Amino acid sequence: MKSTYKILVFLMAAITFVACEEDFDEVVISDQPTAPSLISPAEGNLEFTKENAGDTLTFEWSAADLGFSSASSYFIQISPDESFSEFSTLATTNDLSADVKVSDLNATLLAWDLPIDQQATIYARVYSTVVPDVDTLYSAVNSYTVTPYETLIDYPMYYVPGAYQGWNPGGENGRLYSYGFNDIYENIIRFDGGDPVEFKITPAPSWDNSWGGSLTSTTEGFTGTLDPSGGNFSVPAGVYNVVVDAANLTIELTEANDWGIIGSATPPYGDAGWVDDHNMSYDGQRQIWTWTGDLEAGEMKFRANDDWALNYGDSGADGSLDAGGDNIQVSEAGNYTVTLDLVNNTYSLQMN
């Protein structure tokens, strides 16, 4: 009986093995797989503005073909250069389309320091992956023209109308920002056009409500209390970091560094350009210093308070600020907007 049982088990195993061999379909990968093809958007101008930041752009492509049915993963990449030496992945999906928010695309463009409100060319491709043994399949590259828009945070504001800006409550020159969306409002303001300079504080861009008062001198500036019936505040001309505490109705002014540019690339150019600084303006909403004017081919640096004690150059020519670093090279004459970003320790020279 034992021998008969062993024979039966052997025959059943053999039948099962043969059946498995007959049912098994071997997967064969094509030696000429077809890469996906980016169908839309069609090459050309990708139009979008800040007003439609919440909208989406739909990217569509054809399926990759490896010679057998498979669940491929697809990735959309964009790059500021056709070689994709730098790139960003906008979406990952198993589908043949993906929606990309305009705001996300624009944020990527700004991260590449593409010029705001100026046309630039970017490149896009889609690629697929299935299994480790199969090479990544890249589509042909599409090129697009884009115009990045600037994204500004709408901070709550107080206002500083005064003699230095024409007593204009709400004027662009003379705003305080609540960066923490709380009761603290601040900005760096240049009080000039007289000495001393008078001003007031208003909580709205009008004269419906205003505060004045007297200021007390401190080792670093001035302090005071906001008085709805007080006269004009008065300070010596200069550049101050102004902080208003709306909850406690106090004001503090601290002397701030006054940044400018200097060098052979700046007027009056050549050796004479190293004599006097050109004052930069502080943009409190963007928290950067800016200067716009004509530069010539040459060199320049940033320095504070018309003095070399605190200055920045760029020792690596990489757009990062280096204290006391090498002179910044200006290779071509033109009208430029120069920015100094002390928050992120960067600068830029953008030809207009």
Residue pairs with C-beta under 8 A, 6 or more apart in sequence:
27 68
28 67
28 68
29 66
29 67
29 68
29 133
29 134
30 65
30 66
30 67
30 68
33 64
33 65
33 66
33 67
33 134
33 137
34 64
34 65
34 66
34 137
35 64
35 127
35 128
35 137
35 138
35 139
36 61
36 62
36 63
36 64
36 72
36 74
36 126
36 127
36 128
36 137
36 139
37 61
37 62
37 139
37 140
38 59
38 60
38 61
38 124
38 125
38 126
38 139
38 140
38 142
39 60
39 61
39 62
40 58
40 59
40 60
41 57
41 58
41 59
41 142
41 144
42 142
43 142
43 143
43 144
44 144
44 145
45 144
45 145
45 146
46 57
46 105
46 144
46 145
46 146
47 147
48 55
48 57
48 102
48 105
48 106
48 146
48 149
49 149
50 149
50 150
50 151
52 102
53 101
53 102
53 103
53 106
53 151
54 101
54 102
54 103
55 101
55 102
56 99
56 100
56 101
56 102
57 99
57 100
57 102
57 105
58 97
58 98
58 99
58 100
59 76
59 90
59 91
59 97
59 98
59 99
59 100
59 124
59 126
60 96
60 97
61 74
61 96
61 97
61 126
61 139
62 96
63 72
63 96
64 72
64 74
64 128
64 130
64 137
66 72
66 130
66 134
70 130
70 131
71 94
71 130
72 94
72 128
72 129
72 130
73 92
73 93
73 94
73 128
73 129
73 130
74 92
74 93
74 94
74 95
74 96
74 98
74 126
74 127
74 128
75 89
75 91
75 92
75 126
75 127
75 128
75 129
76 89
76 90
76 91
76 92
76 98
76 100
76 124
76 125
76 126
77 84
77 87
77 88
77 89
77 90
77 124
77 125
77 126
77 127
78 87
78 88
78 90
78 105
78 108
78 122
78 123
78 124
79 85
79 86
79 87
79 88
79 122
79 123
79 124
80 86
80 112
80 114
80 120
80 122
80 123
81 123
82 123
82 141
82 143
84 123
84 125
84 141
86 112
88 108
88 111
90 98
90 100
90 104
90 105
90 108
91 98
91 99
91 100
103 151
105 146
106 148
106 149
106 151
107 151
109 120
109 122
109 146
109 148
110 116
110 148
110 150
110 151
113 319
113 348
114 120
114 122
114 146
114 148
115 148
115 350
116 148
116 149
116 150
117 147
117 148
117 149
117 150
118 147
118 148
119 145
119 146
119 147
120 145
120 146
120 147
120 148
121 143
121 144
121 145
121 146
122 143
122 144
122 146
123 141
123 142
123 143
123 144
124 141
124 142
124 143
124 144
125 138
125 139
125 140
125 141
125 142
126 138
126 139
127 136
127 137
127 138
127 139
128 136
128 137
129 136
129 137
152 285
152 286
153 285
155 177
155 178
155 179
155 181
155 285
156 177
156 178
156 181
156 185
157 175
157 176
157 177
157 178
157 185
158 175
158 176
158 178
158 185
158 201
158 202
158 203
158 244
158 246
159 169
159 170
159 171
159 174
159 175
159 176
159 201
159 202
159 203
159 204
159 205
160 174
160 175
160 176
160 187
160 189
160 199
160 200
160 201
160 202
160 242
161 167
161 168
161 169
161 170
161 171
161 174
161 199
161 200
161 202
161 207
161 210
162 174
162 191
162 197
162 198
162 199
162 200
162 232
163 193
163 194
163 197
163 198
163 199
164 173
164 174
164 189
164 190
164 191
164 192
164 193
164 194
164 197
164 199
165 171
165 173
165 174
168 174
169 202
169 204
169 205
169 206
169 207
169 210
170 204
170 205
170 206
173 189
174 189
174 199
175 187
175 284
175 285
176 185
176 186
176 187
176 201
176 242
176 244
176 284
177 185
177 186
177 187
177 284
177 285
178 184
178 185
179 186
183 245
183 246
183 247
183 248
184 243
184 244
184 245
184 246
185 243
185 244
185 246
186 241
186 242
186 243
186 244
186 284
187 241
187 242
187 282
187 284
188 239
188 240
188 241
188 242
188 256
188 282
188 284
189 239
189 240
189 242
189 282
190 238
190 239
190 258
190 279
190 281
190 282
191 197
191 199
191 235
191 237
191 238
191 239
191 240
192 237
193 237
194 237
195 236
195 237
196 234
196 235
196 236
196 237
197 234
197 235
197 236
197 237
198 232
198 233
198 234
199 232
199 233
199 234
199 235
200 210
200 211
200 212
200 232
200 233
201 210
201 211
201 212
201 226
201 233
201 244
201 251
202 208
202 209
202 210
202 211
203 209
203 246
209 228
210 228
211 226
211 227
211 228
211 230
211 249
212 226
212 227
212 229
212 230
212 231
212 232
212 233
213 224
213 225
213 226
213 227
213 230
213 231
213 233
213 251
214 224
214 230
214 231
214 233
215 222
215 223
215 224
215 233
215 234
215 235
215 251
215 253
216 222
216 223
216 224
220 254
220 255
221 240
221 252
221 253
221 254
221 255
222 235
222 252
222 253
223 250
223 251
223 252
223 253
224 233
224 250
224 251
224 252
225 249
225 250
225 251
226 244
226 249
226 250
226 251
233 251
235 253
238 255
238 258
239 255
239 256
239 257
239 258
240 253
240 254
240 255
240 256
241 253
241 254
241 255
241 256
242 251
242 252
242 253
243 251
243 252
243 253
243 254
244 250
244 251
245 251
245 252
257 304
257 305
257 310
258 279
258 304
258 305
258 306
259 279
259 280
259 282
259 289
259 302
259 303
259 304
259 340
260 277
260 278
260 279
260 280
260 291
260 302
260 303
260 304
260 306
261 277
261 278
261 280
261 291
261 300
261 301
261 302
261 338
262 273
262 274
262 276
262 277
262 278
262 300
262 301
262 303
263 273
263 274
263 298
263 299
263 300
263 301
263 327
263 328
263 330
264 270
264 271
264 273
264 274
264 296
264 298
264 299
264 300
265 273
265 295
265 296
265 297
265 298
265 299
265 300
265 330
266 273
266 278
266 293
266 295
266 298
266 300
267 273
267 278
267 293
267 294
269 296
269 298
270 298
273 298
273 300
276 306
277 303
277 306
278 291
278 293
279 291
280 289
280 290
280 291
280 338
280 340
281 289
281 290
281 291
282 288
282 289
282 290
283 289
283 290
287 341
287 343
288 339
288 340
288 341
288 342
288 343
289 339
289 340
289 341
289 342
290 337
290 338
290 339
290 340
291 337
291 338
292 335
292 336
292 337
292 338
292 352
293 335
293 336
294 333
294 334
294 335
294 336
295 330
295 333
295 334
295 335
295 336
295 338
295 349
296 330
296 333
297 330
297 331
297 332
297 333
298 330
299 327
299 328
299 329
299 330
300 327
300 328
300 330
301 311
301 312
301 313
301 327
301 328
302 311
302 312
302 313
302 321
302 340
302 347
303 310
303 311
303 312
304 310
304 311
310 323
311 323
311 324
312 321
312 322
312 323
312 324
312 325
312 340
312 347
313 321
313 322
313 324
313 325
313 326
313 327
313 328
314 320
314 321
314 322
314 325
314 326
314 328
314 347
315 322
315 325
315 326
316 322
317 326
317 329
319 346
319 347
319 348
320 345
320 346
321 340
321 342
321 345
321 346
321 347
328 347
328 349
330 336
330 349
332 351
334 351
334 352
335 351
335 352
336 349
336 350
336 351
336 352
337 349
337 350
337 352
338 347
338 348
338 349
338 350
339 347
339 348
339 350
340 347
341 347
341 348
